[in-house]
Amino acid sequence: MANAFAQQRSVLRRVASNPSGAIGLTLLACIVLMAIAAPWLYPDGPFEMVGMPFSPPLGEYLLGTDMLGRDIAAGIAYGARISLLVGGVATLFIVVLGTLVGGLAGYYGGRIDSAVMRVTEFFQTIPTFIGAIVIVAILGATLPNVIGAIAIVSWAPLARLVRAEVISVKSREFVAASVAIGLSDLRIMLVQILPNVLSTIVVAGSLMVATSILFESGLSFLGLGDPNIMTWGFMIGAGRSAIRTAWWMVTLPGLAVLLTVLAINLLGDALNEALNPRLDR
């Protein structure tokens, strides 16, 4: 246990000492703090009409107002809560499903591997964003349906990645020794194989968070997000008709998406360097 904690601290130190990791952690921490503080900073909520429409930034309101007089800053703060929620929950489903499917296929091989990979290839032939649009359009534009649609169209690449890693680890001597002494398949996969592919899963999962946020923003931009929830994509879609006269309505939520995705990608790169021994210098 102490060794595991020491390894975790070592990884955190390496991530924090990496310039990309430091920038990513700082940006992401600011976004998380903004999301947590949103109810206290803007108790009236993001849909409340608080001022004159089309008020520019740095006036009465820090980031201006939209065509209905809603505070842009409140919308960005509350939108951060939804983006982080969608990114985290969708990635959790993707990681669990992709790890389970890829782990079973890679460990058992044979007919199980062949059958699972045919299903995986079917999902990979579907254009991911178009598939998410179709699923949400059929099931309805609610937040759980958006999360489910993102998870359904995004798990297959991770499953193939986990399968390849499991096949590589399965051929090593310590796995053969575990089989020889009679350990069960479940124990071998959980104790021997999973810890050796966990770094790959963590790095891939961190990048999936950014992808999920982009998916949610795109769906909301097209009007397929939950209409009762303020999101960055909804703000961009609502402001696109006034982009020439009120640039801040589109630019500022778009900048929020950009910075969030950038922070997560930088953090993912730093995690990859910290967890991948082949990149150790």
LUMLO-203923 format. One line per field, with one value per residue (C-alpha): residue number from 1; residue in three letters; x, z, y. Coordinates in Angstrom, 1 decimal, m for minus. Each point is the difference from the previous one (the first is absolute). Layout:
REM residues N
nr [NUM,...]
rest [ALA,...]
xx [X,...]
zz [Z,...]
yy [Y,...]
END
This chain:
REM residues 281
nr [1,2,3,4,5,6,7,8,9,10,11,12,13,14,15,16,17,18,19,20,21,22,23,24,25,26,27,28,29,30,31,32,33,34,35,36,37,38,39,40,41,42,43,44,45,46,47,48,49,50,51,52,53,54,55,56,57,58,59,60,61,62,63,64,65,66,67,68,69,70,71,72,73,74,75,76,77,78,79,80,81,82,83,84,85,86,87,88,89,90,91,92,93,94,95,96,97,98,99,100,101,102,103,104,105,106,107,108,109,110,111,112,113,114,115,116,117,118,119,120,121,122,123,124,125,126,127,128,129,130,131,132,133,134,135,136,137,138,139,140,141,142,143,144,145,146,147,148,149,150,151,152,153,154,155,156,157,158,159,160,161,162,163,164,165,166,167,168,169,170,171,172,173,174,175,176,177,178,179,180,181,182,183,184,185,186,187,188,189,190,191,192,193,194,195,196,197,198,199,200,201,202,203,204,205,206,207,208,209,210,211,212,213,214,215,216,217,218,219,220,221,222,223,224,225,226,227,228,229,230,231,232,233,234,235,236,237,238,239,240,241,242,243,244,245,246,247,248,249,250,251,252,253,254,255,256,257,258,259,260,261,262,263,264,265,266,267,268,269,270,271,272,273,274,275,276,277,278,279,280,281]
rest [MET,ALA,ASN,ALA,PHE,ALA,GLN,GLN,ARG,SER,VAL,LEU,ARG,ARG,VAL,ALA,SER,ASN,PRO,SER,GLY,ALA,ILE,GLY,LEU,THR,LEU,LEU,ALA,CYS,ILE,VAL,LEU,MET,ALA,ILE,ALA,ALA,PRO,TRP,LEU,TYR,PRO,ASP,GLY,PRO,PHE,GLU,MET,VAL,GLY,MET,PRO,PHE,SER,PRO,PRO,LEU,GLY,GLU,TYR,LEU,LEU,GLY,THR,ASP,MET,LEU,GLY,ARG,ASP,ILE,ALA,ALA,GLY,ILE,ALA,TYR,GLY,ALA,ARG,ILE,SER,LEU,LEU,VAL,GLY,GLY,VAL,ALA,THR,LEU,PHE,ILE,VAL,VAL,LEU,GLY,THR,LEU,VAL,GLY,GLY,LEU,ALA,GLY,TYR,TYR,GLY,GLY,ARG,ILE,ASP,SER,ALA,VAL,MET,ARG,VAL,THR,GLU,PHE,PHE,GLN,THR,ILE,PRO,THR,PHE,ILE,GLY,ALA,ILE,VAL,ILE,VAL,ALA,ILE,LEU,GLY,ALA,THR,LEU,PRO,ASN,VAL,ILE,GLY,ALA,ILE,ALA,ILE,VAL,SER,TRP,ALA,PRO,LEU,ALA,ARG,LEU,VAL,ARG,ALA,GLU,VAL,ILE,SER,VAL,LYS,SER,ARG,GLU,PHE,VAL,ALA,ALA,SER,VAL,ALA,ILE,GLY,LEU,SER,ASP,LEU,ARG,ILE,MET,LEU,VAL,GLN,ILE,LEU,PRO,ASN,VAL,LEU,SER,THR,ILE,VAL,VAL,ALA,GLY,SER,LEU,MET,VAL,ALA,THR,SER,ILE,LEU,PHE,GLU,SER,GLY,LEU,SER,PHE,LEU,GLY,LEU,GLY,ASP,PRO,ASN,ILE,MET,THR,TRP,GLY,PHE,MET,ILE,GLY,ALA,GLY,ARG,SER,ALA,ILE,ARG,THR,ALA,TRP,TRP,MET,VAL,THR,LEU,PRO,GLY,LEU,ALA,VAL,LEU,LEU,THR,VAL,LEU,ALA,ILE,ASN,LEU,LEU,GLY,ASP,ALA,LEU,ASN,GLU,ALA,LEU,ASN,PRO,ARG,LEU,ASP,ARG]
xx [0.0,2.8,1.8,m3.2,m0.4,3.7,m0.5,m3.0,1.9,2.8,m2.4,m1.6,3.4,1.1,m3.3,0.3,3.6,m0.8,m0.8,m3.0,m1.2,0.4,m1.9,m2.7,m0.4,m0.2,m2.6,m2.1,0.1,m1.3,m2.8,m1.0,0.1,m2.2,m2.5,m0.1,m0.5,m2.7,m3.0,1.7,1.2,m3.2,m2.9,m2.7,1.2,1.1,m3.5,m0.9,m0.3,2.1,0.7,m0.4,0.4,3.3,2.0,3.7,2.6,1.9,m3.1,m2.7,0.6,3.5,m0.6,m3.1,m3.5,m1.7,m3.1,m2.3,2.0,1.5,3.4,2.6,2.3,m2.8,m0.6,3.7,0.3,m3.1,1.0,3.3,m1.9,m1.8,3.0,2.1,m3.0,m0.5,3.7,0.5,m3.1,0.3,3.7,m0.8,m2.5,2.5,2.9,m2.1,m1.5,3.1,2.2,m2.5,m0.5,3.7,1.2,m2.2,0.9,3.7,0.2,m2.1,0.6,m1.4,m3.7,m0.7,2.6,m1.3,m3.6,0.8,2.2,m2.8,m2.3,2.7,0.7,m3.7,0.0,3.2,m1.6,m2.6,1.1,0.1,m1.6,m2.6,m0.8,m0.4,m2.3,m2.2,m0.2,m0.9,m2.5,m1.8,0.2,m0.6,2.2,0.6,3.3,0.0,m0.7,2.9,2.4,m1.2,0.3,3.6,0.9,m1.6,1.8,3.4,0.9,1.2,3.4,0.9,m1.1,2.4,2.8,m0.6,m0.2,3.4,1.6,m1.6,1.4,3.4,0.0,m1.6,3.1,2.3,1.6,m1.7,m3.5,1.1,1.2,m3.3,m1.8,2.4,m0.7,m3.8,m1.2,m3.4,m0.5,m1.7,2.8,2.7,m1.8,m0.6,3.3,2.5,m1.2,m2.1,2.7,2.3,m2.5,m1.4,2.4,m1.3,m3.6,0.6,1.7,m2.7,m2.7,1.3,m0.1,m3.6,m1.1,1.0,m1.7,m3.2,m0.1,0.4,m2.8,m2.3,0.7,m0.6,m3.3,m1.2,1.1,m2.3,m2.9,0.3,1.0,m2.4,m1.9,m0.3,3.7,2.5,3.0,2.8,m1.2,m3.5,1.4,2.1,m3.0,m2.3,2.4,1.1,m2.8,1.5,3.7,0.6,m1.5,0.6,3.2,0.3,m3.0,1.8,3.6,0.0,m1.8,2.2,3.1,m1.3,m0.3,3.5,1.7,m1.7,0.9,3.5,0.5,m1.1,2.1,3.1,m0.7,m0.4,3.4,1.6,m1.6,1.2,3.6,m0.3,m1.5,1.8,3.4,1.2,m0.2,1.9,3.2]
zz [0.0,0.9,m3.2,m2.0,1.7,m0.6,m3.7,m0.2,1.6,m2.4,m3.0,1.4,0.4,m3.5,m1.4,2.0,m1.0,m3.7,m1.6,m1.9,3.2,2.1,m2.6,m0.4,3.8,0.5,m2.7,1.1,3.6,m0.9,m2.0,2.8,2.6,m2.3,m0.4,3.8,0.8,m2.7,2.4,2.4,m2.7,m1.9,2.3,m2.5,m2.5,m3.6,m1.5,2.1,m2.1,2.1,m2.3,m3.3,m3.1,m1.9,2.7,m0.9,2.3,2.6,0.6,2.6,m0.4,m0.3,m3.1,m1.3,m0.6,m2.9,m2.1,3.0,2.5,1.7,1.6,m2.3,3.0,1.9,m3.1,m0.3,3.7,0.0,m3.4,1.5,2.5,m2.9,m2.1,2.8,1.0,m3.5,m0.6,3.3,m0.1,m3.7,0.3,3.0,m2.1,m2.9,2.1,1.8,m3.2,m2.1,2.7,0.6,m3.7,m1.0,3.0,m0.6,m3.7,0.6,2.8,m1.4,m3.7,m2.4,m0.8,2.8,m1.4,m3.5,1.0,2.2,m2.7,m2.6,2.3,0.7,m3.7,m0.6,2.5,m1.5,m3.5,1.3,m0.2,3.7,0.0,m2.5,2.0,3.2,m1.9,m1.1,3.5,1.7,m2.8,0.6,3.8,0.7,0.9,3.7,1.9,0.8,m3.7,m1.1,2.4,m1.1,m3.7,0.5,1.8,m2.6,m2.9,1.7,1.8,m3.0,m0.5,3.7,m0.1,m2.9,1.9,3.2,m2.0,m1.6,3.4,1.7,m2.8,0.5,3.8,m0.2,m1.7,2.8,2.4,3.2,m1.6,m1.0,3.6,1.3,m2.2,1.0,3.7,m0.6,0.4,m1.4,m3.2,1.9,2.5,m2.8,m1.9,3.1,1.8,m2.8,m3.2,0.9,2.0,m3.1,m2.4,2.4,m1.1,m3.6,1.2,2.1,m2.8,m2.5,2.5,0.6,m3.7,m0.2,2.5,m2.5,m2.9,2.1,0.7,m3.7,m0.8,2.5,m1.2,m3.6,0.9,2.0,m2.9,m2.3,2.4,1.2,3.6,2.9,m0.4,3.8,0.6,m0.9,m1.9,m2.0,m3.3,0.6,0.6,m3.2,m2.0,1.5,m0.8,m3.5,m1.6,1.7,m0.5,m2.0,2.5,3.3,m0.5,3.7,0.0,m2.2,0.7,3.8,0.3,m2.9,1.9,3.1,m2.1,m1.5,3.3,1.7,m2.9,m0.1,3.7,m0.1,m3.0,1.6,3.2,m2.1,m1.7,3.4,1.4,m3.0,0.6,3.7,m0.3,m3.1,1.0,m3.7,0.2,3.2,m0.4]
yy [0.0,2.4,m0.8,0.8,3.4,0.7,m0.8,2.3,2.8,m0.5,0.2,3.1,1.7,m0.9,1.3,3.3,0.4,m0.4,3.4,m1.4,m1.7,3.2,2.1,m2.6,m0.5,3.8,0.6,m3.0,1.0,3.5,m1.5,m2.5,2.8,2.2,m2.9,m0.7,3.7,0.7,m0.2,2.4,2.4,0.0,m1.0,1.0,m2.6,0.3,0.5,3.1,3.2,2.4,3.0,1.6,m2.3,0.2,1.7,m0.2,m1.5,2.0,2.1,m0.5,m3.7,m1.5,m2.1,1.9,m1.3,m1.9,0.9,m0.6,1.8,m3.1,0.2,m1.7,m0.6,m1.8,m2.2,m0.9,m0.8,m2.3,m1.4,m1.1,m2.2,m1.8,m0.4,m1.5,m2.3,m1.2,m0.5,m1.9,m2.2,m0.9,m0.8,m2.2,m2.1,m0.1,m1.2,m2.6,m1.4,0.3,m1.7,m2.8,m0.8,0.4,m1.9,m3.0,m0.1,0.4,m2.6,m2.8,0.5,m2.6,0.2,2.5,2.3,m0.4,0.7,2.9,1.6,m0.3,2.0,2.5,0.5,0.6,2.8,1.4,0.2,2.4,3.7,0.8,3.5,m0.9,m3.1,2.1,2.4,m2.9,m1.6,3.3,0.8,m3.3,m0.2,3.7,3.0,m0.6,0.0,m3.8,m0.8,2.3,m1.7,m3.5,0.9,1.3,m3.2,m2.3,1.5,0.4,m3.3,m2.0,1.6,m0.4,m3.7,m0.7,1.8,m2.0,m3.2,0.6,0.8,m3.0,m2.3,1.5,m0.5,m3.4,m1.4,0.9,m2.4,1.2,m0.7,m3.5,m0.6,1.2,m2.5,m2.8,0.4,m0.1,3.6,0.6,2.0,2.8,0.3,m0.1,2.8,2.2,m0.5,m0.8,1.5,3.1,1.8,m0.4,1.6,2.6,2.7,m0.3,0.1,3.1,1.9,m1.0,0.8,3.5,0.7,m1.4,2.6,2.7,m1.8,m0.4,3.7,0.8,m2.4,1.5,3.5,m1.0,m1.6,3.0,2.3,m1.9,0.2,m3.6,0.8,0.2,3.3,0.5,0.0,2.7,m1.3,1.6,m1.5,1.3,3.5,m0.1,m1.3,2.7,2.8,m1.0,2.2,3.1,m0.8,3.1,2.5,m1.9,m2.0,m0.8,m2.2,m2.6,0.7,m0.2,m3.4,m1.3,1.1,m1.8,m3.2,0.5,0.6,m3.0,m2.4,1.4,m0.4,m3.7,m0.8,1.6,m2.0,m3.1,0.5,0.5,m3.1,m2.0,1.2,m0.7,m3.5,m1.3,m1.3,0.1,3.7,0.3,2.1]
END
